[in-house]
Amino acid sequence: MRLVITTCPVNKSQKLIDEILNLKLAACANKIKVDSKFWWKGKINEEKEHLIIFKTREELVEKLFKKIKEIHSYEIPEIAEIKVEKVNDEYLKWLKDATKGP
């Protein structure tokens, strides 16, 4: 199991989540409201964002990265993979079933 995380503006997160789930590139997504501060084009910016955590299979990570880059509203989105060392068998089975194509 892998977690793929990204951040995006609050008003863009649902579209991103829906597209990824409809393509079955992830079994589910969690979104968490965050207040972000970051350097961009020579100045510090502040943005209300959602941190999105996609839950997926290892073999779908590259496709998921590519799709997030393709549809993300940011010029340079954060996209990171986190390897999950251990997960209960029932959840892993559900995740695999949920990410199978139609």
Biotite code that builds the C-alpha atoms (Angstrom):
import biotite.structure as struc

atoms = struc.array([
    struc.Atom([0.000, 0.000, 0.000], chain_id="A", res_id=1, res_name="MET", atom_name="CA", element="C"),
    struc.Atom([1.116, 3.532, -0.772], chain_id="A", res_id=2, res_name="ARG", atom_name="CA", element="C"),
    struc.Atom([-0.052, 6.973, 0.271], chain_id="A", res_id=3, res_name="LEU", atom_name="CA", element="C"),
    struc.Atom([0.312, 9.740, -2.295], chain_id="A", res_id=4, res_name="VAL", atom_name="CA", element="C"),
    struc.Atom([-0.053, 13.239, -0.925], chain_id="A", res_id=5, res_name="ILE", atom_name="CA", element="C"),
    struc.Atom([-0.601, 16.600, -2.555], chain_id="A", res_id=6, res_name="THR", atom_name="CA", element="C"),
    struc.Atom([-1.932, 19.997, -1.586], chain_id="A", res_id=7, res_name="THR", atom_name="CA", element="C"),
    struc.Atom([-4.249, 22.205, -3.604], chain_id="A", res_id=8, res_name="CYS", atom_name="CA", element="C"),
    struc.Atom([-6.541, 25.201, -3.190], chain_id="A", res_id=9, res_name="PRO", atom_name="CA", element="C"),
    struc.Atom([-9.699, 24.395, -1.242], chain_id="A", res_id=10, res_name="VAL", atom_name="CA", element="C"),
    struc.Atom([-11.921, 25.231, -4.217], chain_id="A", res_id=11, res_name="ASN", atom_name="CA", element="C"),
    struc.Atom([-10.046, 22.795, -6.520], chain_id="A", res_id=12, res_name="LYS", atom_name="CA", element="C"),
    struc.Atom([-9.701, 19.742, -4.270], chain_id="A", res_id=13, res_name="SER", atom_name="CA", element="C"),
    struc.Atom([-13.022, 18.023, -4.920], chain_id="A", res_id=14, res_name="GLN", atom_name="CA", element="C"),
    struc.Atom([-12.534, 18.043, -8.694], chain_id="A", res_id=15, res_name="LYS", atom_name="CA", element="C"),
    struc.Atom([-9.069, 16.518, -8.287], chain_id="A", res_id=16, res_name="LEU", atom_name="CA", element="C"),
    struc.Atom([-10.312, 13.853, -5.876], chain_id="A", res_id=17, res_name="ILE", atom_name="CA", element="C"),
    struc.Atom([-13.314, 12.936, -8.020], chain_id="A", res_id=18, res_name="ASP", atom_name="CA", element="C"),
    struc.Atom([-11.234, 12.515, -11.172], chain_id="A", res_id=19, res_name="GLU", atom_name="CA", element="C"),
    struc.Atom([-8.641, 10.306, -9.449], chain_id="A", res_id=20, res_name="ILE", atom_name="CA", element="C"),
    struc.Atom([-11.313, 8.122, -7.818], chain_id="A", res_id=21, res_name="LEU", atom_name="CA", element="C"),
    struc.Atom([-13.327, 7.818, -11.032], chain_id="A", res_id=22, res_name="ASN", atom_name="CA", element="C"),
    struc.Atom([-10.196, 6.541, -12.790], chain_id="A", res_id=23, res_name="LEU", atom_name="CA", element="C"),
    struc.Atom([-9.697, 4.042, -9.926], chain_id="A", res_id=24, res_name="LYS", atom_name="CA", element="C"),
    struc.Atom([-6.120, 5.250, -9.418], chain_id="A", res_id=25, res_name="LEU", atom_name="CA", element="C"),
    struc.Atom([-6.824, 5.394, -5.683], chain_id="A", res_id=26, res_name="ALA", atom_name="CA", element="C"),
    struc.Atom([-9.249, 3.574, -3.408], chain_id="A", res_id=27, res_name="ALA", atom_name="CA", element="C"),
    struc.Atom([-10.023, 6.647, -1.314], chain_id="A", res_id=28, res_name="CYS", atom_name="CA", element="C"),
    struc.Atom([-8.892, 10.153, -0.509], chain_id="A", res_id=29, res_name="ALA", atom_name="CA", element="C"),
    struc.Atom([-8.778, 12.117, 2.714], chain_id="A", res_id=30, res_name="ASN", atom_name="CA", element="C"),
    struc.Atom([-8.738, 15.903, 2.624], chain_id="A", res_id=31, res_name="LYS", atom_name="CA", element="C"),
    struc.Atom([-7.599, 18.002, 5.531], chain_id="A", res_id=32, res_name="ILE", atom_name="CA", element="C"),
    struc.Atom([-7.849, 21.794, 5.711], chain_id="A", res_id=33, res_name="LYS", atom_name="CA", element="C"),
    struc.Atom([-4.439, 23.418, 6.138], chain_id="A", res_id=34, res_name="VAL", atom_name="CA", element="C"),
    struc.Atom([-3.141, 26.977, 6.221], chain_id="A", res_id=35, res_name="ASP", atom_name="CA", element="C"),
    struc.Atom([0.033, 27.012, 4.144], chain_id="A", res_id=36, res_name="SER", atom_name="CA", element="C"),
    struc.Atom([2.842, 29.552, 3.881], chain_id="A", res_id=37, res_name="LYS", atom_name="CA", element="C"),
    struc.Atom([5.480, 29.123, 1.203], chain_id="A", res_id=38, res_name="PHE", atom_name="CA", element="C"),
    struc.Atom([7.988, 30.888, -0.974], chain_id="A", res_id=39, res_name="TRP", atom_name="CA", element="C"),
    struc.Atom([6.765, 31.467, -4.516], chain_id="A", res_id=40, res_name="TRP", atom_name="CA", element="C"),
    struc.Atom([8.288, 33.774, -7.128], chain_id="A", res_id=41, res_name="LYS", atom_name="CA", element="C"),
    struc.Atom([10.426, 35.679, -4.650], chain_id="A", res_id=42, res_name="GLY", atom_name="CA", element="C"),
    struc.Atom([7.893, 36.289, -1.901], chain_id="A", res_id=43, res_name="LYS", atom_name="CA", element="C"),
    struc.Atom([6.153, 34.482, 0.939], chain_id="A", res_id=44, res_name="ILE", atom_name="CA", element="C"),
    struc.Atom([2.573, 33.536, 0.073], chain_id="A", res_id=45, res_name="ASN", atom_name="CA", element="C"),
    struc.Atom([-0.260, 32.303, 2.251], chain_id="A", res_id=46, res_name="GLU", atom_name="CA", element="C"),
    struc.Atom([-2.993, 29.986, 1.015], chain_id="A", res_id=47, res_name="GLU", atom_name="CA", element="C"),
    struc.Atom([-5.923, 28.037, 2.422], chain_id="A", res_id=48, res_name="LYS", atom_name="CA", element="C"),
    struc.Atom([-5.421, 24.540, 1.034], chain_id="A", res_id=49, res_name="GLU", atom_name="CA", element="C"),
    struc.Atom([-6.490, 20.961, 1.365], chain_id="A", res_id=50, res_name="HIS", atom_name="CA", element="C"),
    struc.Atom([-3.870, 18.328, 2.051], chain_id="A", res_id=51, res_name="LEU", atom_name="CA", element="C"),
    struc.Atom([-5.091, 15.325, 0.077], chain_id="A", res_id=52, res_name="ILE", atom_name="CA", element="C"),
    struc.Atom([-3.999, 11.812, 0.989], chain_id="A", res_id=53, res_name="ILE", atom_name="CA", element="C"),
    struc.Atom([-4.708, 9.239, -1.707], chain_id="A", res_id=54, res_name="PHE", atom_name="CA", element="C"),
    struc.Atom([-4.548, 5.560, -0.754], chain_id="A", res_id=55, res_name="LYS", atom_name="CA", element="C"),
    struc.Atom([-3.396, 3.325, -3.588], chain_id="A", res_id=56, res_name="THR", atom_name="CA", element="C"),
    struc.Atom([-1.382, 0.301, -4.699], chain_id="A", res_id=57, res_name="ARG", atom_name="CA", element="C"),
    struc.Atom([2.348, 0.449, -5.426], chain_id="A", res_id=58, res_name="GLU", atom_name="CA", element="C"),
    struc.Atom([1.824, -0.409, -9.092], chain_id="A", res_id=59, res_name="GLU", atom_name="CA", element="C"),
    struc.Atom([-0.503, 2.601, -9.582], chain_id="A", res_id=60, res_name="LEU", atom_name="CA", element="C"),
    struc.Atom([1.782, 5.254, -8.068], chain_id="A", res_id=61, res_name="VAL", atom_name="CA", element="C"),
    struc.Atom([3.406, 6.381, -11.344], chain_id="A", res_id=62, res_name="GLU", atom_name="CA", element="C"),
    struc.Atom([0.047, 6.672, -13.121], chain_id="A", res_id=63, res_name="LYS", atom_name="CA", element="C"),
    struc.Atom([-1.333, 8.579, -10.133], chain_id="A", res_id=64, res_name="LEU", atom_name="CA", element="C"),
    struc.Atom([1.649, 10.992, -10.123], chain_id="A", res_id=65, res_name="PHE", atom_name="CA", element="C"),
    struc.Atom([1.205, 11.588, -13.861], chain_id="A", res_id=66, res_name="LYS", atom_name="CA", element="C"),
    struc.Atom([-2.542, 12.233, -13.583], chain_id="A", res_id=67, res_name="LYS", atom_name="CA", element="C"),
    struc.Atom([-2.158, 14.603, -10.613], chain_id="A", res_id=68, res_name="ILE", atom_name="CA", element="C"),
    struc.Atom([0.466, 16.617, -12.564], chain_id="A", res_id=69, res_name="LYS", atom_name="CA", element="C"),
    struc.Atom([-1.823, 16.682, -15.608], chain_id="A", res_id=70, res_name="GLU", atom_name="CA", element="C"),
    struc.Atom([-4.920, 18.033, -13.851], chain_id="A", res_id=71, res_name="ILE", atom_name="CA", element="C"),
    struc.Atom([-3.468, 19.962, -10.887], chain_id="A", res_id=72, res_name="HIS", atom_name="CA", element="C"),
    struc.Atom([-4.052, 23.719, -10.831], chain_id="A", res_id=73, res_name="SER", atom_name="CA", element="C"),
    struc.Atom([-0.539, 24.542, -9.535], chain_id="A", res_id=74, res_name="TYR", atom_name="CA", element="C"),
    struc.Atom([2.393, 25.140, -11.857], chain_id="A", res_id=75, res_name="GLU", atom_name="CA", element="C"),
    struc.Atom([4.582, 23.003, -9.570], chain_id="A", res_id=76, res_name="ILE", atom_name="CA", element="C"),
    struc.Atom([2.396, 20.785, -7.371], chain_id="A", res_id=77, res_name="PRO", atom_name="CA", element="C"),
    struc.Atom([3.753, 18.868, -4.414], chain_id="A", res_id=78, res_name="GLU", atom_name="CA", element="C"),
    struc.Atom([3.271, 15.150, -5.063], chain_id="A", res_id=79, res_name="ILE", atom_name="CA", element="C"),
    struc.Atom([4.905, 12.719, -2.651], chain_id="A", res_id=80, res_name="ALA", atom_name="CA", element="C"),
    struc.Atom([4.734, 8.981, -2.068], chain_id="A", res_id=81, res_name="GLU", atom_name="CA", element="C"),
    struc.Atom([4.771, 7.401, 1.375], chain_id="A", res_id=82, res_name="ILE", atom_name="CA", element="C"),
    struc.Atom([5.351, 3.663, 1.660], chain_id="A", res_id=83, res_name="LYS", atom_name="CA", element="C"),
    struc.Atom([3.142, 2.024, 4.261], chain_id="A", res_id=84, res_name="VAL", atom_name="CA", element="C"),
    struc.Atom([5.076, -0.719, 6.020], chain_id="A", res_id=85, res_name="GLU", atom_name="CA", element="C"),
    struc.Atom([2.133, -2.551, 7.524], chain_id="A", res_id=86, res_name="LYS", atom_name="CA", element="C"),
    struc.Atom([-1.627, -2.529, 7.040], chain_id="A", res_id=87, res_name="VAL", atom_name="CA", element="C"),
    struc.Atom([-4.323, -4.970, 8.111], chain_id="A", res_id=88, res_name="ASN", atom_name="CA", element="C"),
    struc.Atom([-5.132, -7.663, 5.529], chain_id="A", res_id=89, res_name="ASP", atom_name="CA", element="C"),
    struc.Atom([-8.827, -6.809, 5.224], chain_id="A", res_id=90, res_name="GLU", atom_name="CA", element="C"),
    struc.Atom([-8.100, -3.172, 4.424], chain_id="A", res_id=91, res_name="TYR", atom_name="CA", element="C"),
    struc.Atom([-5.443, -4.126, 1.890], chain_id="A", res_id=92, res_name="LEU", atom_name="CA", element="C"),
    struc.Atom([-7.880, -6.490, 0.154], chain_id="A", res_id=93, res_name="LYS", atom_name="CA", element="C"),
    struc.Atom([-10.498, -3.729, 0.003], chain_id="A", res_id=94, res_name="TRP", atom_name="CA", element="C"),
    struc.Atom([-7.926, -1.291, -1.425], chain_id="A", res_id=95, res_name="LEU", atom_name="CA", element="C"),
    struc.Atom([-6.888, -3.751, -4.146], chain_id="A", res_id=96, res_name="LYS", atom_name="CA", element="C"),
    struc.Atom([-10.531, -4.468, -5.054], chain_id="A", res_id=97, res_name="ASP", atom_name="CA", element="C"),
    struc.Atom([-11.409, -0.765, -5.141], chain_id="A", res_id=98, res_name="ALA", atom_name="CA", element="C"),
    struc.Atom([-8.580, 0.109, -7.543], chain_id="A", res_id=99, res_name="THR", atom_name="CA", element="C"),
    struc.Atom([-9.345, -2.543, -10.139], chain_id="A", res_id=100, res_name="LYS", atom_name="CA", element="C"),
    struc.Atom([-10.640, -1.309, -13.458], chain_id="A", res_id=101, res_name="GLY", atom_name="CA", element="C"),
    struc.Atom([-14.298, -1.657, -14.424], chain_id="A", res_id=102, res_name="PRO", atom_name="CA", element="C"),
])
